[in-house]
Amino acid sequence: GLGLLLHDTMAFNREGTPLGLLDVQCWARDGADFGKKKRRHSLPIKEKESYKWLVSFRKVIEAQKQCPQSMVVSVGDREADIYELFEFSLSDPLGPKLLILAEQDRLLAEGQGHLWEKMAQQEVAGIQEIHVPRQKNRPARVARLEVRFAKVTLKPPQRKKGRNELTLWAVWAREAEEPAEGERIEWMLLTTVPVTTFEEAIEKLAWYTIRWG
């Protein structure tokens, strides 16, 4: 499409109150690149549009330095499921954390198979009810999510050989039953924040759902 794209990074507190913008990026796509997705795969991350997530994460690092006593967590949707972003976050244990909605069914280390396969083997830790707001012709409803969590180690993608494996925590929340209207909710969240209990798992769900506020 023609026009400008805007990528913003907004800060919120735990209650969902907006605190202001940390970063705003605006650009126009080069029409000459249309239809060249395979070529883009071979480009270094700095030459890809997805580099916007690393740029915004640097702004989050600056905010973290100004609030050293607070945990700052950068939350992203499926577009932010980028190996380099997780790698960047894990490079500084004292820096901001990540919570990303997974898009790719990544290969895990130590013969654990792939991400969704691994999480399907975990027992349900509990049920969490969330309010799903109305959207277009879909009415608001309460969804009952089965919550599973586990520590996982991701292997680097084949195109990125030589990079280190990354240890993260996964939280998989999925509606137990198909809703009468709309699609079943299913979130596979990957985070650099440890998740060892059901309470910590639903905390991550709460962070993610702030985006609905």
Secondary structure, DSSP 8 states (H G I E B T S, - for coil): --S-EEEEEEEE-TT--EEEEEEEEEE---GGGTT-HHHHHTS-GGGSTTHHHHHHHHHHHHHHHH-TTS--EEEE-GGG--HHHHHHHHT-TTS-EEEEE--S--BBSTT--BHHHHHHTS---EEEEEEE--BTTB--EEEEEEEEEEEEEE---GGGTT---EEEEEEEEEESS--SSS---EEEEEESS---SHHHHHHHHHHHHGGG-
